């Protein structure tokens, strides 16, 4: 049986995963900077690491998963001015939107979800350690900087050379001993929020908060640190610098997910090609959007197009339809299980595309079993597909996707559609095919897909018709 191997950005190798503590895994993921509505590029990171966490849990580990919220930042302050609201209210507004997006796509809540502003004390303590060790300095204006040339090693993650870096062009540069030093703490400016420190009032730098929170929740050493490729430099590089300068071992493995791209470019607000999760959920179900975003290998770019998303959703509906037909024939949704081929794929650095190929094979075998009436083979295939979808967070029988299935509205909708289907069946029995086709076309126009099966007609909602 294969064992889990993961790609480590620091060493540029795929290596067997051995946790620091037997049976336990600790993960820190850089979460959202809550300054705008989430688009699918934002959510992909949370979704990819949700799959990692699910797979580790399925593999028998106890997982402690920390995903932070950056709720104080230059962009948040700037956006608050634009939207004419307090910075903290804006941060709360968009944090709730991120939470709603994660929930809609069945991204499980992390073990802990700390906010930066809730950990100022830990940041001050970390800065004090760095200053005492001679790795940081306070020039007297409220700022605190990390002296990067005081470190034994720097830029080991991105593998750049310090002297090749461009000097940051900002107003803080005149207070630095070296133009490449970075801010741990930013001195208070008029109209901006600030907190008191021994070196003057101010607010945290972006890099400091993650080192402080990772240490607070996971200790001086933990197993996996994750985030998007764009965080390798400067954010993760600076996290390593300030944490190791404080004497912490910090992260054992670094994992980075690739971007969602449009026309070959990273999806971002500045490019004007963002696709908000709320907008896509008007056309696709959360389970379909999750299936699409999770289908590529986490280290591969995912080139977005509406056509690709529609094709992905159609493919998922075929799997979903098979599972419902199997449940009708077997009298139960069955018990999820895992094929060895799926296990091997996931243990190979979460090779989801290869894992999807095993689902396709089980689907082929399962459909053949329906035709031949082989219920034992049908049950095995259905259970293996459900087990795989459970790991990928796309099991249609998951309560996250059927929680509203017994609501009055859902029951009323099903009743109306069943009445229409009964009228369609009656029209076909009397050979009034024009009326039968009209009923079906009317339902299709309303976004209701009808599938005729040997067990009778089945219906589902399709949102891709809406543009």
N, C-alpha and C positions, 0 to 999 in steps of 0.2 A: 504494500500500500504506500502511495506517495505521501510525502510530508510537505508542509507549506514552505514555499520559498518566495521571498519578496525582493523587489528591486530597490536598492539603496542609492539615492541620489549622491550621497557623499562619496561612496566608494566606486560608484558607477558599475556595480555588479549586482547580479541576482544571487542571493545567498539563502541558505536554510534559516528559517526563523526560529530562534531560540530565545524565549522571553527571559527577562531578568529574574522573575520569580516563577517557579514552576506552576503551571496551571492558571497564571494570571497575565493579563496584558493591559498596559497603560498607554493611552493614546491622547495626544493633544493636537487639535485641529484649529488652525486659524479660521475663525468664523467671519461673520459679516461686519463690515463697517456700515452702520445703519444710517446712510445719508440719502438713500433713494429707494424706489420700489425694486424688488428683486427681478432680474431677468434670468433666463435659463442658464446663462454663463455663470452667474452667481451660484445657482442651486446645484449645478453639476458637481461641484466639489463636495458639498454636504452629502449628496446622493452617492457618489463614489465611495466615500469613507463610511457611509451607512452600510453599503454592501460589504466592505472590509469588516466592519464590526459584527454584522450578521454572520459572516463566514467564520470569524474567530469564535463567536458564541456557539455556532453549530458544531465547530470542531472541538468543543469541550472546554474552552477557556472562559474564565470570568473576566469580563472586559470593563475597565474603567475608562470612560470616554469623555473627554473635556473638549467642548467647542465654545470658544469665547465670543463675546459681543463687544466690538469697539464702539462705544457710545460717546466718545469725546475725540475730536479729530479736526484738523483744519477744514476738511470738506464739509463736515457736519456744521461747523460754525458758519461757513460761507453759505451753505444751503439754507440755514435758518434765517439768514438775512434776506435771501431771495423769497422765501416762503412767509416771511414776516411772522415768525413764531419763535418762542424760546428754544434754545438749542436742545434742551433736555426733552421738550415736548416733541420736537422733530425726530429725535433719536428713538423715542418710545413709539411714535407713529410707525416708523419704518421697521423697527424691531418686530412689531406685531404683524406687519406684512410678511416679513421673512418667516415668522413662526407659522402663519397661515399657509404659506407656500410649501414649507416643509411638511406640514400636516396633510395637505392635499395630495402630495406625492409620496406619502407614507414613509417619510424619513423619520426614523425613530428619535425621540428626544435623547440628547446626550445624558450621561450620568450627572454631569454638572455643566451649567451654562453661565459662567461668571461674566459680569460686566466690568469693563475697565474702571469706571468711576467707583465701583464698590471695593477696589483694591489699592487705593492710594497709599494706605499704610504699608502694605507689602512692597510697593514701589520705592517708598522712601527708605525702607530698611535695606533694599537691594542697593540703592545708590550709596548709602552710607558705607556698606561693605566695599563697594568699588572704589570710593574715595580713600578709605583707609588702606586699601591695597595698592594705591597709587595708579589705578587703572582709569580713574575718572577725576575730573576737576570741576570746580565751580568758579567762574571768573568774577563773580560778584554782582552780576546783573540779574540774578534769579535763574539763569541757565545752569545746566549741568551737562557736561560732555564726556563721552568716552574717548580716551586717548588711544587711537587704534595702533599707533606705532609702539605702544608699551606692551603689546601682546606678542606672545611667542609665535602665534599663528593667526592669520586673518585671511579671509576669502578662500578658505579651504572648500567650501561648498560650491561656490561658483567658479573656482579655479582661475580667478583673475589676479593680476598683479597690482599691488597698492599704488605704485607710481604711475600706472596706466589710467587710473581712475581720474575722471574730470572733477575738478573742485566744484562742490555745490554752489550755485549762484543764489545766495540768499542773504538777508540782512543780518543773520546771526554770525556770518563768517568772520567778522572783525573781532569777535570775542574768542575765537578758537585758536589754540596753540598750533594746530595743523588744519588746513582747510578740509581735510578728509575726515576729521573727527565728526562724530554724529551726536545729535542731541538726545540725551536721556530725559531731560526735563526742560521745558520752555518757560522762561520768565513771563510774568503776567503782563498783558497788554491791555490798554484801556478798553472797556466794554466786553472783555473776554472772561470766561469763568476761570477761577484759580483756587488753589489749595495751598495752605501754609506748609513750608518746609524749613529746615535749618538754613537753607541757602537762599531763601526768598520765596515769595508767593509765585505760583505758576501752575502749569498743567503738564500731564505726562506726554512724553514723546511716544510715537507709535510703537517703536521696537521694545521699549522698556516694559510695557504692560504685559506682553505675552510671556516674557521670561519670569516676571513676578507671579503671574497667575499659574503658569505651569509648575513652578516651584511650590506654590501654595497648595495645589491639589494633587500633584503627582510626586513631589519630592525632588531631590537633587538629581536623580536619574530616572528616566522612564523609557519605554520601549520604542514608541513610534511618534514622530512629529510629522504632520501632514499639512498640505495646502496646495494652492495652485502654482503652476510654473512661474508665474510672474512674481511670486513672493521669494524666490530663491535669493535674488539680490534686489534691494538691499535688506529686506525685512528679516529673512531667515539667517542671512549671513551675520547681521547685527545681533540677532538673538543669541547665536552661538558665541559671538565675541563677548557680550556682556555677561552671559551665564558662565562661560568657562573662566572669564576673568574673576568672577566671584568664587570660583572653586567648585562649581557644579559640573558633574559629568554630562548632564543634560540628555539630549535624545540619542538613543542607540542607532535608530534607523530613520532616515528621512525619505518620505514618500511624497511625490508631487503629481497631481493630476493635470492633464493637458486642458486646453481651452475648447469652448464652443466657438467656431469661427463662422463668419459669413463672408463670402467672396474671398476666402483665404486670409481674412484679417480677424484678429481677436475681437470678440463681441465686447463693446464698451459704450458708455454713454457718449464719449467724445466722438466716436465714429457715427453716432446717430443710427446704429443698426441694432439696437437693443430690442429684445422680444420679452416683454413682461410675462411672467407666469400667469397673472390674472387674465391677460388677454388670450393666451393660448388655451386656458381652461374654459373659455367660452366656446371653443370649437372641439376640444378633445377632453376626454376624461383624464383624471389624474393618473390612473393606472396606465393609460396609453402614453402619456407624456413621460412618465417614469421609465416605462419600457424602452422608449426611444433614447432618452438621455443615458440610460445605463447600458445600452447595447454595444457601445464601442469599448475597447480596452481603455482603462483609466489613463494610461500614458499616451494615448493616441488622440490627435485632434478630431473633433466631431464637427464636420462641415454641415451647418444647418441649411435646410431648404424645406419649404412647405411640402413639396412633393415627397421628400424623403420621410418626413414625419407622417404624412398620410399613408404612405406605403407601409411604414412600420406599424401604425395603428391597425391597418387592415390585417397585417400578418398576425398581430397579437390577438385580434378578434377570432381568427381561425383556431388558435390555441384555446382561447376561452370557450368558444363554441364546442370544441371537442370535449373539454372537461365537463361542461354542463350535460352534454349528451351521455358521456360516460356515467355521470352521477345518476341520470335518469334510468339508464339500463341496469346499473349496479345497485341502485337504491340508496347510495351513500356517496358523498364526495371522496371517500377513501382516506387513507392515512398517508401523509407525505413521506417519501423515502428518497434516497439519493443513489443514482447509478454510479458505478466506479469511474466511468468516463467523465461524469460531471465533477466528481471529487478531484480527479486528476487535473482537470482543466482549471478549477478554482485554486488548487494548490500551486499551480504554475503562475505565480504572480497575478492572481485573479484574472485569468484569461477568459473573460466573459464571452468574446466571440466564439471561442472553442466550446464553451459551456452551452451557448445557444445552439450550436450544431448538434449537441447531444439531445437537446429538447426537440429539435426538428426530426431526429431519427426516432425518438420515442413517439412523436406524433404520427409519423408514417406507419409505425408498427401498430399503434393504437387504432388508427382509422381502418387498417386492414383487419384488425381483430373485430371491429364493429361489423364489417361486411361479412366476415365468416362466422360471427356469433361466438367467438372465443373469449368468453368473459374473464377467464383467468389472465390471459395476456393483456386484455383491455385494462383490467385492474392494475396490473404491474406497470403498464405504460402511464396510466393516469396518475398513479401514485408518484412515479419518478418525475413526471412533469410538475406536479404540485410541489414536490420537494425542492426542485430547482427554482421554481417561481417564488417559493417561500424565502429562499436565500436572496434572491434578486429583488424581493419586496414587491412582487407583482402577482401574488396568489389571489385570484378573483374571489376566493372564499374567505379571504382575510377580513376580519371584522372592520378593518379600516376602510374597506371599500363597500361593505354591505351593511354598514351601521344604520343606514336609513331605509333599508329594504323592507321593514315592517311598518313604516310610517303610514298614516292615513292617506297621504298624497300618493305614495308609491302603490298602495293597494288599489286606490281609485284609478290610477293610470293603467295598471295591469288589468283591472276589470273592464275598462273601456276598450282596450286593445283586444282583449279576449272576446268581447262582444263583436268587435269588427271582424275578427278572424272567424268567429262562428258564422257570421253573415256571409263571409267570403266562401266558407266551406259549403254552406247551403246553396249559394249561387253555383258553385262548381257541380254540386250533386244534381242540380236541375239543368246543367249544361248551359247556364247563362254566363259564358266566359267573359263577355264584355263587362258585366257587373263585377265579376270576380277580379278582373284586371283593374278595374276602376278603384276598388277598395284597396288593393295592394299599392297602386300608384299613389293614392291619397295618403296612405300611411308613409310611403317612401318620401313624399313631399314634406311631410312633417318631421322627417329625420328618424323614422322607425324602419329598421331593416328587418325584413321577414325572410326566414330561412325554412324551406320545406324539408323535413327529415322523415325517415321511416316511422319515427315516433310521433309525427305530427308537426305542425308549424311552430317555430320558435321566433321570438322577437328580441331585438336589442336596439339601443339608441345609438345612432351615429351622429357625431357633431361635426364631421368634416364637411358636410354640405354647406354649412354657414360660412360665408366669406366676409 
